[in-house]
Structures are given as structure tokens and as C-alpha cells.
Amino acid sequence: MKRLLTVAELAAYLDVAPADLYEFFERGRGDGLPAIRIGGEWHVPLEEFSDWLLRFAEKNKS
């Protein structure tokens, strides 16, 4: 079973404001943060987030 984090849980884990994460939701498909909406709340699959974060870091490495 996949571990899902709410936006608040992910923000706390990353030590960022939840509002900062919504920018990544708005990027859309492809580069956007992997998230699913359950009811009125966004959830992020932890395993997919880890993969996305590695790709994001590689892509933005300068």
C-alpha cells in the first residue's frame, strides 16, 4: 500500500509553508508534483515524491 502524505504533512516534513507547495501542483502534468486529490484535499504518494524530487534536483542543477 502506498504511503500518502497530505500537503500539510509534506510541508512539515520539508520544513516549508504549505502554500509554497501549491506552486508545484500548478505546474501541471510532466514536471508537476505527483499528487492526487482525495475529496477536497491533495495527497502526495511518498515514493513518487522521492523520485520526482531527484528528477527535479537533476533538472535544476547548475
N, C-alpha and C positions, 0 to 999 in steps of 0.2 A: 504494500500500500504506500502511495506517495505521501510524503510529509508536506502539507500545505501551510504556508505562513500567511497571516493577514498582513496588510500594509503596515499596520501599527507594530506587529511583531518583527517584520523585516526591518523597519526603520529603527527599532530599538536594537536589533542585532547589529546593524551597520552604524549605529550612533549618528543618525541623520534625522531630519524632520520628515514626517510622512509626506508633507507637501512636496518635498524635493523628489520623491519617488514618482509622483504623478507625471512629471515631465517625461520619464521613460515610458510610461504607459501610452502617452500621446504620440510617440514616435511611430506607432503603427506596426504592421507586420514586418518581418525581416529583422531589423535591428532593435525592435521594441522589446521591452522587458517581457519575459514569458509570464503571462498571468491569465487567470480565468476569473470570471465573475460568477459568484455563487450568491444568489439573492441580490442584495444591494451592496455587496462587499467584494473587493478584489482580493484574490488569493494567489500566491506565488508558489509554484512547486519548487521546493528547496534544491532538488537535484538539477532541475533545468536551470535554476537561477545560477548555480555554481558554474555550469557550462557556459551560460550567457556571459557571466562576469569575466571568465577567462577570455572569451572571444572579444568582448568589449575592450578589455585591457590591451590585448594584442593589436586590435584595430587602432586604438588611440595612443599607442606607444610612440613616443617621439624621441 
